[in-house]
Amino acid sequence: MSVFFECQGAKLHYGNSAAPLTVLEDISLSIRQGERVALLGKSGSGKSTLLGHMREQLISQCAWCPQQPALVQQLSLFHNIYTGGLTRHSHLANLRNLFFPSAAVQQEIGAIAEQLQLQQQLWKKAGELSGGQQQRVGIGRALYQRRRALLADEPVSALDAEQGRLLLTSFLAQHDTSVIALHHVELALSLCDRVIGLADGKIVIDAASKSLQLHDLTQLYQ
Ligand SMILES: Nc1ncnc2c1ncn2[C@@H]1O[C@H](COP(=O)(O)OP(=O)(O)OP(=O)(O)O)[C@@H](O)[C@H]1O
């Protein structure tokens, strides 16, 4: 399998100021196409920083699902999902779909909303949705980017365990390579094939999920 992402001895910072904060040091990592990788670590350990670095390198290849969906609150769920496909359509098509969405686009986005169990809310304004519903719209927007690879930052953190598992399973199945920051260690072990654990500014675990037990991960959260 070919390499999807690679870095050697990288020092990763938070922010772009004159004095950026070093979050991760001496990061060496190789991810192959086809892998499903979970990034684990306690809050502030650098999962988003690592994902941000990957995104900088892979921006044109990956769907992106950020931790905060930052939806356009005045626009409908339909239109917010549509923004995931803006770069795939012409300016004229984008303008037309803003006011008079084509039947084909309505069908595509309707199918995504159905997967997310949001079909009843399709024309509701994003600002009128709950936190969990907004998070699902963020997943829908990433799906509508129609990329083969996915970078996602805690995409199901606001959902209950069962719904989170179902949606994450489907989200992963629609991409051939995924790197996902997660808080739920059980989801990481059962749905991803590799776990990268961050602590103290370093990678402290990098192993196949099937070789790990829950207790192997407790060191990440001490
Ligand atoms: N808004 C911010 N302002 C200043 N420093 C920040 C900010 N966000 C993150 N940092 C710094 O960067 C470090 C890494 O943060 P990062 O968001 O990458 O961690 P994380 O593992 O994704 O956390 P979480 O699980 O809470 O999202 C933090 O420990 C903190 O020192």
The ligand as an ORCA input file, in Angstrom:
! r2SCAN-3c Opt
* xyz 0 1
  N      -7.130     28.118     21.886
  C      -5.934     27.828     22.381
  N      -5.143     28.795     22.876
  C      -3.912     28.518     23.356
  N      -3.374     27.280     23.386
  C      -4.125     26.281     22.921
  C      -5.427     26.494     22.386
  N      -5.910     25.299     21.961
  C      -4.956     24.398     22.240
  N      -3.887     24.983     22.818
  C      -2.670     24.322     23.289
  O      -2.330     23.255     22.422
  C      -2.248     22.032     23.168
  C      -2.801     20.921     22.305
  O      -4.170     21.180     22.045
  P      -5.003     20.262     21.065
  O      -6.263     21.010     20.771
  O      -4.162     19.840     19.927
  O      -5.291     19.008     22.011
  P      -6.416     17.895     21.890
  O      -5.781     16.617     22.298
  O      -7.047     17.940     20.546
  O      -7.462     18.366     22.986
  P      -9.063     18.142     23.074
  O      -9.278     16.652     23.265
  O      -9.445     18.918     24.300
  O      -9.672     18.666     21.819
  C      -3.018     22.275     24.466
  O      -2.490     21.543     25.543
  C      -2.859     23.743     24.671
  O      -1.660     23.972     25.392
*
